[in-house]
Amino acid sequence: MENIKENNNNNKSEVLIATLYDDSFRIYIANTTNLVLKATKIHKTIKTSSAALGRLLTVTGLMGLMLKQDEIINCKINGDGEIKYILGVADANGNVKGEISNPNSYIVCKDKLNKLNVSEAIGNGTLTVIKDFHLKEPFISSIPLISGEIAEDFAEYFLTSEQVPSSVSTGVLVSKKVINAGGFIIQVLPNCDNVLIDVIENKLKSLKPFTTLLSENFSLEDIIAAISDNNYKIYEKRYLQYHCDCSKTRFKKILGRLDVNSLKELSLDEVTEINCHFCQKKYKFSRDTILKIISDKEIKK
């Protein structure tokens, strides 16, 4: 391996970034088992919800690593199925968090025994990607879902919104809990020969599902080698982790943005409790704290 930056941490999920076929493609590939285990534990998801949340967080995390320092990406799927919506948020440092509106979806495919039907659970809807580059306006792109399987929807996003032909794969193997999870994004680089695109497409068609490869103890590098006929260079090792950056101070600032009438309604209660949707932590604010926020706002008028 060449030029690898490492940050060893057994609690994180490993990512390899490499080029394939003499710099014709770039691949971001991850084993996100640890990340998805933590996310599904926090959100208390059952099988199909676990698969859907894990798939979205895997792709969102990989896209976060494509960003520059301090930039943030939000990926949200809204559907008319029973899951309704899933949100993933990631930054360039490998921090990922998310939420799911219905953690209790369990739908299997009628024609495939025990295969979770994520597509039906999500239904028809949209994929929206928001990139915060800390400019005046964020980049926002929304496309119709083409399958609800998540990987195919992100491949369509890359093609139509970023004009980058890409192959996206993501999977979550679930029994009573998450057994393994992961995925990859392969993108065509400038000057790639069309013949090589056909070669890699055929390779991907014959590739076993990502979770099957993990179950068979394939390493990430093994998978890269299989896709590329051993024609690859690994440039960097990174890590993803489920991490929520919420704090009582941050939620107090959010309360400070409310109008005075809304704050006065909250002050009728002895304690105001706010629940973080990403990590389920609860923050309590006393009536005196709310009244102090009201007083500060009125002074500033």
Secondary structure, 3 states (H helix, E strand, C coil): CCCCCCCCCCCCEEEEEEEECCCCEEEEEEECHHHHHHHHHHHCCCHHHHHHHHHHHHHHHHHHCCCCCCCEEEEEEEECCCCCEEEEEEECCCEEEEEECCCCCCCECCCCCCCECHHHHHCCEEEEEEEECCCCCCEEEEEECCCCCCHHHHHHHHHHHCCCCEEEEEEEEECCCEEEEEEEEEEECCCCCHHHHHHHHHHHHHCCCHHHHHHCCCCHHHHHHHHHCCCEEEEEEEEEEECCCCCHHHHHHHHHCCCHHHHHHHCCCCEEEEECCCCCCEEEEEHHHHHHHHHHHHHHC
